Amino acid sequence: MLGHMATVDALSPAYEACTRGAGLIDRSAMGKLLLVGDEAAKFLDGQVSNDIATLEAGHGRYATLLTNKGRMLGDLRILAMSSAPPALLLITERVALQALFDQVRRGLIGWQAELHKRTLELALFSLVGARAEEVAAAAGLPIPGPDEHDVAGEVVRTAAGLDVLPDAERAASVRDALLAAGAVEAPEAVAEIVRVEAGRPRYGVELDETVMPEEAGIVDRAVSFTKGCYVGQETVARLHWKGKPNRHLRGLTLAAPVDAGATVRTTGEDGREVGTVGSVVVSPRAGVIALAILRREVAPGDRVTVGPDGVAADVVAPPFA
């Protein structure tokens, strides 16, 4: 389950695959929507935080879906598919799917665009690891461009490797081809270790409807300050240019495992609460590590305590070295 501590033996084939090879994680349950029509990109540009109006076919962008007060209802990848009419594939965490669907559907009136559900119609296999591209090529799949979110056919480049999105009826055959080409099946728990090591927050774990993009440390990749208006823009821009976020995404290196959701406190007699732990994993190379959104007075280099037992932890700036 997301947010629960993930552990793995240092010699685990799955961890080795997800770092040095190509781990195969079935993420078909992730939310997927297809927005089709000549005005699809122009419409979505007014709904999310990144520049979608200029997005060209074969490329994609990461963005957030915000409230009027600039807090996150979800995050998503927006992929411009090579098709006629133009189509955008939206991929989001399942916990954020309903909010995305509702906001897009409400806003579509009067626009030349249609929204279609694709969660069940498309599978999603993540290839995580250094050999992801090699394995995909050996399985006969096209290889996208070099940038994150680039798209080639049903394959998308990610920060950790590649995602493959075959039609559901072809899922089994594509999975078998990837395994035959050298992929190793891996559980989500192992992929979570790799994610936390990289310092990437995940919606539904570190991120929720109380968090702003600036606090999450995702502004550089999720927000455009040159595009047109979108929901939550004023708050996001004001905080970025003139304000100081109340909280920041931090990493923790812990002396012992703790539960996800454990309270983080400052050291000393006052023991002020400064946040809660999101993901906690045992990394074969970094030990017990966690991600958390902590108050701004807690900086890298500080010592804190976590949980009812007061487990000692050092605050670091992710990613973990």
C-alpha positions, -999 to +999 in steps of 0.1 A: +000+000+000+013+035-008+028+052+022+037+020+040+073+011+045+089-010+017+118-032+024+140-054+002+171-075+005+202-059-009+207-088-032+171-090-043+168-097-081+139-072-082+160-044-067+189-052-089+166-052-119+151-018-110+186-002-107+210-021-130+186-039-152+149-035-161+123-042-135+087-047-148+060-032-126+023-036-135+007-002-129-024-008-151-046+005-123-033+041-127-060+066-139-061+073-176-082+097-196-082+106-233-090+142-243-097+144-280-104+173-303-090+203-321-093+225-289-082+198-265-048+214-258-061+250-256-088+239-232-065+219-209-040+248-208-065+267-188-070+239-163-035+228-153-003+245-142+020+237-171+021+249-207-001+226-228-011+249-256+024+246-272+027+208-266+037+190-299+028+155-308+053+130-295+060+150-264+045+154-230+046+175-198+041+170-161+015+193-144-006+198-114-044+202-110-050+229-084-078+245-064-084+283-066-061+286-036-032+268-054-034+235-035-031+202-053-061+181-063-037+159-081-008+157-105-007+142-140+014+135-171-001+149-203+011+132-234+004+145-269-003+115-290+004+113-328-032+110-340-059+127-359-079+144-345-054+156-319-055+137-286-040+141-252-035+111-229-037+121-192-021+097-167-027+103-129-026+085-096-059+066-091-066+086-060-067+118-081-086+104-111-121+114-100-110+150-093-094+153-127-123+137-145-148+160-127-129+192-133-123+185-170-158+174-177-173+205-160-151+228-180-156+212-215-189+229-223-185+250-254-151+235-264-144+214-294-131+185-273-144+152-259-133+133-228-130+095-227-122+071-199-092+049-206-083+034-172-096-001-181-089+001-218-051+006-215-026-014-195+005+003-181+038-015-176+067+005-161+102-006-171+125+008-143+162+006-145+193+012-166+185-014-192+148-003-198+155+010-233+176-021-242+148-044-231+121-024-249+140-025-281+146-062-279+109-067-274+103-048-307+089-016-292+096+019-305+120+041-284+109+076-276+131+107-277+156+115-249+134+138-228+112+128-199+076+124-212+086+119-249+063+095-267+068+069-294+037+049-302+027+033-269+060+039-252+067+069-229+100+079-214+100+084-176+126+096-151+132+060-141+130+043-175+101+037-198+063+032-195+045+009-220+008+015-226-007-013-247-044-019-253-058-041-225-064-070-249-027-070-258-014-066-223-005-102-217+014-106-250+033-073-244+042-084-209+054-118-221+075-101-248+092-078-222+100-107-199+114-127-228+136-097-237+151-096-202+128-077-179+123-090-144+090-088-126+092-065-096+066-055-070+056-019-065+073-019-031+107-022-048+099+006-073+090+027-043+125+023-030+139+036-062+114+065-062+123+076-027+160+073-034+155+097-063+136+121-040+104+122-061+072+129-041+040+109-050+005+121-049-015+102-023+016+098-002+037+129+003+013+151-017-024+158-011-049+186-012-031+205+016+002+208-004+012+235-029+036+229-058+063+252-042+062+232-010+065+199-029+096+211-048+080+204-082+077+239-096+106+236-120+090+206-138+052+212-132+046+250-135+049+275-164+051+312-155+048+323-191+016+306-202-020+320-199-043+318-170-052+286-152-069+276-120-048+286-090-023+306-110-024+338-089-015+320-057+012+299-073+029+329-089+027+351-058+042+325-036+070+318-061+080+353-068+072+372-036+066+347-008+082+320+013+065+286+014+056+275+049+069+240+042+094+221+020+099+186+007+128+171+028+145+137+030+151+119+063+178+094+071+166+074+101+183+054+128+155+028+126+123+021+107+092+041+115+056+040+103+043+061+074+024+090+089+046+092+120+049+127+135+082+145+130+093+168+159+122+190+166+147+179+192+149+195+227+124+199+255+097+216+234+096+189+207+075+210+183+056+191+156+070+201+122+053+175+099+046+139+092+064+112+073+052+102+038+071+073+023+095+052+044+117+026+028+148+005+036+172+012+008+201-013+002+224+016-004+211+044+018+196+026+048+163+036+063+151+068+044+119+087+041+103+117+024+083+143+043+068+177+039+083+197+068+079+232+081+104+257+066+123+262+099+136+226+095+166+227+072+190+201+058+216+193+084+191+195+113+183+166+136+147+156+144+129+128+161+102+107+145+072+087+159+062+080+195+096+063+202+115+094+191+136+077+165+165+100+156+167+113+120+189+136+100+172+161+076+187+160+041+179+176+007+166+149-017+177+130-037+196+107-015+233+104-025 
